[in-house]
């Protein structure tokens, strides 16, 4: 009988109907527990992200050459939109740090027109 009392003794502490103050207190405490849990998860993810960023750091010289986008066409008949599309295609295919040095037409711009010999 004593073990039964110890096991289910907490039931004697509960009232039949909790008051409005008890309900508000329970809600506030639950809300704070959820906020603390979310903040803890956020901090853990930020710390993990910091280590991943640090491990994947690219040298500054390579970053500067790839982050600037495609070089502006100089003395070239290529449209800037075409240069941007080429740069985007190269960036999606090449996974290592890279730099586009020049872009030129394969047949010097005579594509689609007939060459005279």
C-alpha positions as CSV (number, residue, x, y, z in Angstrom):
1,X,0.0,0.0,0.0
2,X,2.9,2.4,0.7
3,X,4.4,1.9,-2.7
4,X,1.0,2.6,-4.3
5,X,0.8,5.9,-2.4
6,X,4.3,6.9,-3.4
7,X,3.7,6.1,-7.1
8,X,0.4,7.8,-7.4
9,X,0.8,10.4,-4.6
10,X,1.1,13.2,-7.1
11,X,-2.5,12.8,-8.0
12,X,-3.5,14.0,-4.6
13,X,-1.7,17.3,-5.2
14,X,-3.7,18.1,-8.4
15,X,-6.9,20.2,-7.9
16,X,-10.1,19.3,-9.6
17,X,-10.1,22.5,-11.8
18,X,-7.0,24.7,-12.4
19,X,-7.6,28.4,-12.0
20,X,-7.2,31.0,-14.8
21,X,-3.8,32.1,-13.3
22,X,-2.6,28.5,-13.4
23,X,-3.5,28.2,-17.0
24,X,-1.8,31.5,-17.9
25,X,1.3,30.5,-16.0
26,X,1.4,27.1,-17.8
27,X,1.0,28.8,-21.1
28,X,3.8,31.4,-20.5
29,X,6.2,28.7,-19.2
30,X,5.5,26.5,-22.2
31,X,6.0,29.4,-24.6
32,X,9.4,30.3,-22.9
33,X,10.5,26.6,-23.1
34,X,9.7,26.6,-26.8
35,X,11.6,29.9,-27.4
36,X,14.6,28.6,-25.5
37,X,14.7,25.4,-27.5
38,X,14.4,27.3,-30.8
39,X,17.2,29.7,-29.7
40,X,19.4,26.8,-28.7
41,X,18.9,25.1,-32.1
42,X,19.6,28.4,-33.9
43,X,22.8,28.9,-32.0
44,X,23.9,25.3,-32.7
45,X,23.2,25.7,-36.4
46,X,25.2,29.0,-36.5
47,X,28.2,27.4,-34.9
48,X,28.1,24.5,-37.3
49,X,27.7,26.9,-40.2
50,X,30.7,28.9,-39.0
51,X,32.9,25.8,-39.1
52,X,31.6,24.8,-42.6
53,X,32.3,28.3,-43.9
54,X,35.8,28.2,-42.4
55,X,36.5,24.8,-43.9
56,X,35.3,25.7,-47.4
57,X,37.1,29.1,-47.5
58,X,38.5,29.9,-51.0
59,X,41.6,31.9,-51.4
60,X,40.9,35.7,-51.7
61,X,42.5,35.9,-55.2
62,X,40.3,33.2,-56.6
63,X,37.2,34.6,-55.0
64,X,37.8,38.0,-56.4
65,X,38.1,36.6,-59.9
66,X,35.0,34.5,-59.8
67,X,32.7,36.8,-57.8
68,X,32.9,39.7,-60.2
69,X,31.1,37.9,-62.9
70,X,32.1,37.8,-66.5
71,X,34.7,40.2,-67.8
72,X,33.3,43.0,-70.0
73,X,33.9,42.3,-73.7
74,X,36.7,44.4,-75.1
75,X,36.9,45.0,-78.8
76,X,34.5,42.2,-79.4
77,X,31.2,41.9,-81.2
78,X,29.6,39.8,-78.5
79,X,26.6,41.0,-76.8
80,X,26.9,41.5,-73.0
81,X,23.9,39.1,-72.5
82,X,25.7,36.4,-74.4
83,X,28.8,36.9,-72.2
84,X,26.7,36.6,-69.1
85,X,25.1,33.4,-70.3
86,X,28.5,31.9,-71.1
87,X,29.9,32.9,-67.7
88,X,26.9,31.4,-66.0
89,X,27.3,28.1,-67.9
90,X,31.0,27.9,-67.1
91,X,30.3,28.7,-63.4
92,X,27.7,25.9,-63.2
93,X,30.0,23.3,-64.8
94,X,33.4,24.2,-63.3
95,X,33.5,23.4,-59.6
96,X,37.0,24.7,-58.9
97,X,37.9,28.4,-58.6
98,X,38.3,29.7,-62.1
99,X,38.5,32.9,-64.1
100,X,37.3,33.6,-67.6
101,X,40.2,35.3,-69.4
102,X,38.6,35.9,-72.8
103,X,35.7,35.0,-74.9
104,X,35.9,35.1,-78.7
105,X,33.9,33.7,-81.6
106,X,35.2,30.5,-83.2
107,X,35.0,31.8,-86.7
108,X,35.6,35.5,-86.0
109,X,31.9,36.5,-86.3
110,X,31.2,35.1,-89.7
111,X,28.8,32.6,-88.4
112,X,25.7,32.3,-90.6
113,X,27.3,34.2,-93.5
114,X,29.0,32.8,-96.5
115,X,32.7,33.2,-96.8
116,X,34.2,34.2,-100.1
117,X,37.4,32.4,-101.2
